[in-house]
């Protein structure tokens, strides 16, 4: 299931570039009742997978301010990406 969603996410990001999806998703949560943590963790992971680490980190900090928890898996993906790029300065 997530493999297909990752493919769609990568294509969407390629086509539309950077956009602020939090407001759109927040409206969707009100209508559909999806789990915020799962959806936003997917986004943190997805941005890392397509090489947009700074967006992933920015999203992570915004989620922290909103009180939304991010999955351990997504956090590990983000930290691994930062280590690989020698960019731990983004979170320190």
Legacy VTK file of the C-alpha trace (Angstrom):
# vtk DataFile Version 3.0
C-alpha trace
ASCII
DATASET POLYDATA
POINTS 92 float
0.000 0.000 0.000
2.690 2.516 0.979
4.814 1.733 -2.078
2.059 2.960 -4.385
1.475 6.004 -2.190
5.204 6.813 -2.222
5.220 6.664 -6.014
2.221 9.018 -6.211
3.815 11.377 -3.687
7.068 11.530 -5.670
5.180 12.262 -8.907
3.035 14.888 -7.202
6.092 16.637 -5.748
7.808 16.479 -9.138
4.819 18.018 -10.905
3.776 20.659 -8.383
7.042 21.407 -6.577
6.952 22.810 -3.088
3.591 23.651 -1.619
2.202 24.032 1.876
0.017 21.003 2.323
-0.711 21.349 6.047
-3.784 23.546 5.629
-5.226 21.240 2.974
-4.605 18.146 5.056
-6.048 19.740 8.178
-9.302 20.303 6.280
-9.217 16.680 5.126
-8.774 15.435 8.688
-11.962 17.244 9.683
-13.898 15.545 6.888
-12.334 12.079 6.745
-10.938 11.610 10.240
-7.601 10.165 9.105
-4.812 9.659 11.632
-2.695 12.826 11.604
0.411 11.096 12.893
0.345 8.470 10.135
-0.271 10.970 7.337
2.316 13.494 8.480
4.879 10.773 9.226
4.393 9.607 5.645
5.128 13.148 4.440
8.285 13.460 6.562
9.475 10.133 5.146
8.355 10.999 1.619
10.272 14.265 1.500
13.407 12.426 2.621
12.944 9.733 -0.023
12.785 12.292 -2.831
15.774 14.218 -1.508
13.965 17.222 -0.051
15.471 16.914 3.387
15.079 20.583 4.322
11.320 20.332 3.686
11.186 17.212 5.822
12.954 18.977 8.696
10.762 22.069 8.339
7.641 19.904 8.404
8.937 18.023 11.446
9.400 21.254 13.423
5.966 22.519 12.393
4.415 19.232 13.529
6.197 19.507 16.868
4.673 22.959 17.373
1.249 21.522 16.485
1.673 18.675 18.975
1.522 15.984 16.279
3.762 12.995 16.926
5.882 11.588 14.105
6.533 7.858 13.818
9.877 6.407 14.851
10.338 5.122 11.318
9.960 8.592 9.782
12.262 10.116 12.384
14.922 7.499 11.675
14.609 8.141 7.944
15.019 11.881 8.483
17.983 11.481 10.834
19.667 8.973 8.510
19.235 11.381 5.617
20.716 14.229 7.640
23.674 12.087 8.687
24.275 10.939 5.105
24.313 14.571 3.948
26.357 15.711 6.938
23.595 18.210 7.728
22.883 17.607 11.393
23.183 21.381 11.794
19.575 21.567 10.553
18.299 20.077 13.790
20.909 21.126 16.313
LINES 1 93
92 0 1 2 3 4 5 6 7 8 9 10 11 12 13 14 15 16 17 18 19 20 21 22 23 24 25 26 27 28 29 30 31 32 33 34 35 36 37 38 39 40 41 42 43 44 45 46 47 48 49 50 51 52 53 54 55 56 57 58 59 60 61 62 63 64 65 66 67 68 69 70 71 72 73 74 75 76 77 78 79 80 81 82 83 84 85 86 87 88 89 90 91
